[in-house]
Amino acid sequence: MISVQEFARRLTEVSPTAVSSDDIEDLADTTGVRIDPARGIDAGQAQQLLDHISPPVPITAAAIVAPDWAPLAAGRPAAPPMVFSNPGAVDAPNEQSAQQRRSAPRRTGRPGSRRPGS
């Protein structure tokens, strides 16, 4: 059994959108699932809630309420390794290109000095 807040946090990790504890309580009210926020959510209640979520999440209710929560292993696949075909593409920019990207023109002279003739 886990708290409503923890259920929302875990569900956020495996779903495409963020889920709050208020969203879980609203979903429970809408679907007729009786939950007690002070007591928490068990696997049966979690399954009833997950059955009404669209799009469906790639995790079982037993896994989401388990004490040894592992969202990456259970919900999302690990990101594939990146392969660079051109190792030069990840080099730091050279000094010249960094100067070209400045938004304000460089000022000359000492800071605080006035223009001649003013």
N, C-alpha and C positions, 0 to 999 in steps of 0.2 A: 504494500500500500504506500502511495506517495501523496504529497500535498497537491492541492489544485495548482499552486504556483509552480511546483516542480514539474507537474504534468504539462503545463503550458510551456515551460522552458524546454523540456525535452521534445515536445511536439514541434516547437519552433525550429529545433535543430534538424528535424527530418522533413519538414514541410517547406514548400516554396514561399510561404508568407509567415510573418511574425504572428504569434498567438499569445494573447494575454490571459490572465486568470479570469478576467471578466468575460472574455470570449468563451472560455470553457463553461462558465456558469450559464451564460446565455444559451450555448449549445445544449447543455443539460436541460434547461427549462424548455427549449423548443422541442427536443426529442423525447421528453418525458423521463429522462434518466434522473433518478433521485441521488444527488450527491450532497454530502455534508462537508463544507469547506474546512471545518474544524477537524473532521475525522480523516478526510483524504479520499483518494480514489483507488479502488482495487482493480484487479485485472478484468473482472466481469463488467464493471462500469466503464472502464477504459475501452473495452471492445465495443460496447454499445455506442460510445461516443465516436470511436474511430470509424464505425460502420456508416456514420452520417456525415463524415468529412469528405468534401469534394475539392480538389481531386484526392483520391485515396493516397494515403501515406504508405511507403514501402517498409512497414514494421508491424509486428504483432503487438497486441495489448500486453501480453505477458512480458515481452522484451522491454516495452516502454515503462512498465512499473517495476521491473526487476531492480534489486539493490545494486547489482553490478552493471550499471548503465554503460553501454558502449555504442554511441550513436554512429560512428563511422563504420564499424564492423556490421552493424545491424541495418542501418538506414542508407547511408550514402556510400557509393564506391569511392575509393581513394582516387585522387586526381592522377591522370596518366603522366608519366615522366615527360619533361619537355626536351625536345631535340632541336638544337640549333644547327642549321645548315651552313651558316656563315658566322664563324666565331668572332669576326670583326664587328658584327652588329651589336655586340654587347659591350664594346669598349666605351670608355668615358669620352665625352665630346672634347675636342681639342680647344685650346684657349681662344682661338679666333672665333669659332662658332659660338662660344659662350658670350663673347663681347657683342656679337651681332644680335643676340637675343635680348639685350637690355632694352627696357621700355623708355627710359628717360635718357636724353643726351648727356654726355659727360660734361661736367663743368670744369673750367680751368681757373686757376688763380687760387688764392687762399680763401678758406671758408670765412664768411662774414665780410669780405672786402667789397667795396662798392665799385660800381662801374665808373670808368673815367668820364668826367663831364657831368656827373649828376650831383 
